[in-house]
Amino acid sequence: MFSQIKKHIVVSLNNDNVNQIIDFTDNSRIQIKKVVIYDIKCKTCIELKSVPFQLMKENFKNFPTGSYIYKIITSDNKNLVGTLTCVR
């Protein structure tokens, strides 16, 4: 079960160099094991399994505009979930 809800993230991919990188570490003390991004139908879109736990503009080339769910799995197997909106 999910233990904590994280914040809502917005990424805009319109070549203005604003909101184009998502850093899931967010300077927190959480030890991340893996980050998984799901589409609205809960299909896995991408998994980040190693440091840096970041999504760059290049990672979004196959992401259409829409809402996504992300899950951060910590080293002590807690699940932190949040939402992500991709805007083109």
Buried (B, 14 or more C-beta within 10 A) or exposed (E): EEEEEBEEBEBBBEEEEEBBEBEBBEEEEBEBBBBBBBBEEEEEBBEBEEEEBEBEEEBBEEBEEEEBBBBBBBEEEBEBBBBBBBEE
